[in-house]
Amino acid sequence: MQVIRTIFRDDHEMFRTTVRRFLERECTPRQPEWDKAGKVDRETWLKAGREGGQPHRGRG
């Protein structure tokens, strides 16, 4: 049985889909590498920003 979410608007669902696809495509394959290095590589971090995955600016 699937729960129908009513608190999200269409733009929220589009954002969730975009993030999920980015994670599947760019992050999941690199997870073992990052675990070993103890950090996310710079290129993936910058790519997330270019694709809108880091919308908050400023402190805290």
C-alpha positions, 0 to 999 in steps of 0.5 A: 500500500502506497501512502499518498503525500498531500503536503507537497506541491508539484514543484516539491515533487519535481525537486525530489525527483531531480535530487533522487536522480542526481544521487543515483547517477552521480553519488551512489557509484562513488560512495565507496570511494568517498567512504575510503577518502572520508570526503566527497570529491570536489567535482561532484560537490561543484556539479551538485551546485551547478544542478541546483542542489546547493540552493542556500547561501550565507552563514549557518 
